[in-house]
């Protein structure tokens, strides 16, 4: 498999993989890092991790797209959070690579649409390494393989206090594990989209790639698209 080209002499990125982190803790961690990046106390950062079973509802939320009642959620061990990213409801859980890019975007060259497309493209590039033709649907965000979504994207642009621009938070959820489609997505209308399905990398390829392996492989593609040198993926925060 061809390795993504490293950006020589490019910007510095800190990248961290966390095998499992509660959603509330990850959300607070993002907020703290956004502040530190704004104050130039920390480099731009990519958090790659997994969450316990969780539904998150973004600012375009439609509660009717959550199909389980309180008792069913408790039985399945799924937490629910209303959060400050864009988009509707989605699922996070074991077997899914969640990425939170915490990047500074200068106001002078701000293109929010381009940021979303670049995030999608880094995942499309990685899928192409395996011969998978990932793409977009014009009316939706995320990465699709045919009529099935493999990666959901929902972000927030946090206006900076000490610099003139924004720091991004939230990000993408890339389905790796076979079976994740029925484990978590069956209890919701994912992103409010009824007419299309959800898929996973292992389902498409027949492989048993782990989430950590996917994180290691995706990182160079992310760095190349965003102009970072490729850092070592650490396991600590």
C-alpha positions as CSV (number, residue, x, y, z in Angstrom):
1,X,0.0,0.0,0.0
2,X,1.4,3.4,-0.9
3,X,2.2,5.6,2.0
4,X,0.9,9.2,2.0
5,X,3.6,11.7,1.3
6,X,4.9,13.7,4.3
7,X,4.9,17.4,4.1
8,X,8.5,18.5,4.6
9,X,9.1,21.5,6.7
10,X,5.4,22.1,7.2
11,X,3.4,23.0,10.2
12,X,3.7,21.1,13.5
13,X,0.8,18.9,14.6
14,X,0.4,16.9,17.8
15,X,-1.5,13.6,17.3
16,X,-2.7,11.3,20.0
17,X,-4.6,8.0,19.9
18,X,-6.8,7.1,23.0
19,X,-8.2,3.6,22.9
20,X,-11.4,4.5,24.8
21,X,-12.6,7.8,26.3
22,X,-16.0,8.7,27.7
23,X,-17.7,11.3,25.5
24,X,-18.2,13.9,28.2
25,X,-14.5,13.7,29.0
26,X,-13.5,14.1,25.4
27,X,-15.8,17.1,25.0
28,X,-14.2,18.8,28.0
29,X,-10.8,18.0,26.7
30,X,-11.6,19.6,23.3
31,X,-12.8,22.8,25.0
32,X,-9.5,23.0,27.1
33,X,-7.4,22.4,24.0
34,X,-9.3,25.0,21.9
35,X,-8.4,27.6,24.6
36,X,-4.8,26.5,24.8
37,X,-4.4,26.6,21.0
38,X,-6.0,30.1,20.9
39,X,-3.5,31.3,23.5
40,X,-0.6,29.6,21.6
41,X,0.1,27.4,24.6
42,X,-0.3,24.2,22.7
43,X,0.3,23.2,19.0
44,X,-2.6,22.3,16.8
45,X,-3.8,18.8,17.7
46,X,-5.5,15.8,16.3
47,X,-7.3,13.6,18.8
48,X,-8.0,10.1,17.5
49,X,-10.0,7.8,19.7
50,X,-13.0,5.5,20.4
51,X,-16.0,6.2,22.6
52,X,-18.3,3.9,24.6
53,X,-21.7,3.6,22.9
54,X,-23.0,7.2,22.6
55,X,-25.6,9.1,20.6
56,X,-24.9,12.8,20.0
57,X,-27.4,15.4,18.8
58,X,-26.0,18.4,17.1
59,X,-27.4,21.9,16.7
60,X,-29.7,20.8,13.8
61,X,-31.2,18.2,16.2
62,X,-34.5,16.4,15.6
63,X,-35.4,14.4,18.8
64,X,-37.7,12.2,16.7
65,X,-34.7,10.7,14.9
66,X,-33.8,9.0,18.2
67,X,-35.8,5.8,17.9
68,X,-35.2,4.3,21.4
69,X,-36.9,5.2,24.6
70,X,-35.1,5.8,27.9
71,X,-35.5,2.1,29.1
72,X,-34.1,0.8,25.8
73,X,-31.2,3.2,25.9
74,X,-30.4,2.0,29.4
75,X,-30.7,-1.7,28.4
76,X,-28.2,-1.1,25.6
77,X,-25.9,1.0,27.7
78,X,-26.0,4.0,25.3
79,X,-25.5,7.5,26.6
80,X,-27.1,10.6,24.9
81,X,-25.6,14.1,24.6
82,X,-26.9,17.3,23.1
83,X,-23.8,19.1,21.8
84,X,-22.6,22.2,20.1
85,X,-21.5,20.8,16.7
86,X,-23.5,21.2,13.5
87,X,-25.7,18.4,12.2
88,X,-28.3,16.1,13.5
89,X,-28.0,12.8,15.4
90,X,-25.2,10.2,15.0
91,X,-23.7,7.3,16.8
92,X,-20.2,6.8,18.4
93,X,-19.1,3.5,19.7
94,X,-16.3,0.8,19.9
95,X,-15.1,-0.1,16.4
96,X,-15.3,3.5,15.1
97,X,-12.4,5.8,14.6
98,X,-13.4,9.3,15.9
99,X,-11.2,12.2,15.0
100,X,-11.2,15.6,16.6
101,X,-9.0,18.1,14.7
102,X,-8.3,21.1,16.8
103,X,-6.8,23.5,14.2
104,X,-6.3,27.2,14.0
105,X,-8.0,28.9,11.0
106,X,-6.8,32.5,10.4
107,X,-9.6,34.9,9.6
108,X,-7.7,36.4,6.7
109,X,-7.8,33.2,4.6
110,X,-11.0,31.7,6.2
111,X,-12.9,29.1,4.0
112,X,-15.1,27.0,6.2
113,X,-16.5,25.0,3.2
114,X,-12.9,24.2,2.1
115,X,-12.1,22.9,5.6
116,X,-15.0,20.4,5.5
117,X,-14.1,19.2,2.0
118,X,-10.4,18.8,3.0
119,X,-11.4,16.7,6.0
120,X,-13.6,14.5,3.8
121,X,-10.8,14.2,1.2
122,X,-8.3,12.9,3.7
123,X,-10.6,10.0,4.4
124,X,-11.3,9.5,0.7
125,X,-7.5,9.3,0.1
126,X,-7.1,6.6,2.7
127,X,-10.0,4.5,1.3
128,X,-8.4,4.8,-2.1
129,X,-5.3,2.9,-0.7
130,X,-7.6,-0.1,-0.5
131,X,-9.2,0.4,-3.8
132,X,-12.4,1.8,-2.3
133,X,-14.0,4.6,-4.2
134,X,-15.2,7.0,-1.5
135,X,-17.1,10.1,-2.5
136,X,-19.5,12.8,-1.6
137,X,-23.2,13.5,-1.9
138,X,-23.8,17.2,-2.9
139,X,-26.6,17.7,-0.3
140,X,-24.8,16.0,2.6
141,X,-21.5,16.1,4.5
142,X,-19.5,13.0,5.1
143,X,-17.9,10.3,3.1
144,X,-19.9,7.8,1.1
145,X,-19.3,4.6,-0.7
146,X,-22.2,4.4,-3.2
147,X,-25.3,5.1,-1.2
148,X,-23.9,4.1,2.1
149,X,-22.2,6.5,4.5
150,X,-18.8,5.3,6.0
151,X,-17.8,8.5,7.7
152,X,-20.0,11.2,9.3
153,X,-18.7,14.8,9.8
154,X,-19.9,17.5,12.2
155,X,-17.8,20.4,13.3
156,X,-17.7,23.6,15.3
157,X,-15.7,26.7,14.5
158,X,-14.8,28.4,17.8
159,X,-14.1,32.1,17.5
160,X,-10.8,32.9,19.1
161,X,-10.3,35.4,21.9
162,X,-6.6,36.3,21.6
163,X,-6.1,35.7,17.9
164,X,-8.0,36.7,14.8
165,X,-9.7,33.6,13.6
166,X,-11.2,30.3,14.7
167,X,-10.2,27.0,16.3
168,X,-12.0,23.9,15.0
169,X,-13.5,21.2,17.2
170,X,-15.5,18.0,16.8
171,X,-14.8,16.3,13.5
172,X,-15.4,12.9,11.9
173,X,-16.6,9.4,12.8
174,X,-15.2,6.7,10.5
175,X,-16.8,3.2,10.8
176,X,-14.2,0.5,10.9
177,X,-15.7,-2.6,12.7
178,X,-18.0,-4.9,10.8
179,X,-21.4,-5.0,12.5
180,X,-21.3,-1.4,13.8
181,X,-24.1,-0.6,11.4
182,X,-26.6,-2.7,13.4
183,X,-25.1,-2.3,16.8
184,X,-25.6,1.5,17.1
185,X,-27.1,3.0,14.0
186,X,-30.3,0.9,14.1
187,X,-31.5,2.9,17.1
188,X,-31.5,6.3,15.2
189,X,-32.1,7.9,11.8
190,X,-28.4,8.7,11.2
191,X,-28.0,12.4,10.5
192,X,-31.7,12.4,9.7
193,X,-31.2,10.6,6.4
194,X,-33.7,7.8,5.9
195,X,-33.1,6.9,2.3
196,X,-29.5,5.8,2.5
197,X,-27.6,3.3,4.6
198,X,-24.4,3.0,6.7
199,X,-21.4,0.8,6.1
200,X,-18.0,0.1,7.6
201,X,-14.5,-0.5,6.3
202,X,-14.2,-4.1,7.4
203,X,-17.6,-4.9,5.9
204,X,-16.5,-3.4,2.5
205,X,-13.1,-5.1,2.4
206,X,-13.5,-8.3,4.3
207,X,-10.5,-7.4,6.4
208,X,-10.3,-7.2,10.2
209,X,-8.4,-3.9,10.5
210,X,-8.3,-2.5,14.1
211,X,-9.3,1.1,14.9
212,X,-5.7,1.8,16.0
213,X,-4.3,0.5,12.7
214,X,-6.8,2.8,10.9
215,X,-5.6,5.8,12.9
216,X,-2.0,5.1,12.1
217,X,-2.8,4.8,8.4
218,X,-5.1,7.8,8.2
219,X,-2.7,10.2,9.9
220,X,-0.3,10.8,7.0
221,X,-3.3,11.5,4.6
222,X,-4.7,14.0,7.1
223,X,-1.3,15.7,7.5
224,X,-0.7,15.9,3.7
225,X,-4.0,17.5,3.0
226,X,-3.7,20.1,5.8
227,X,0.0,20.9,5.3
228,X,1.4,19.3,8.5
229,X,4.6,17.3,8.9
230,X,3.6,13.8,10.0
231,X,4.1,13.4,13.8
232,X,4.5,10.2,15.8
233,X,1.1,9.1,17.0
234,X,1.4,9.1,20.7
235,X,-0.8,7.2,23.2
236,X,-0.9,9.9,25.9
237,X,-2.7,13.2,26.3
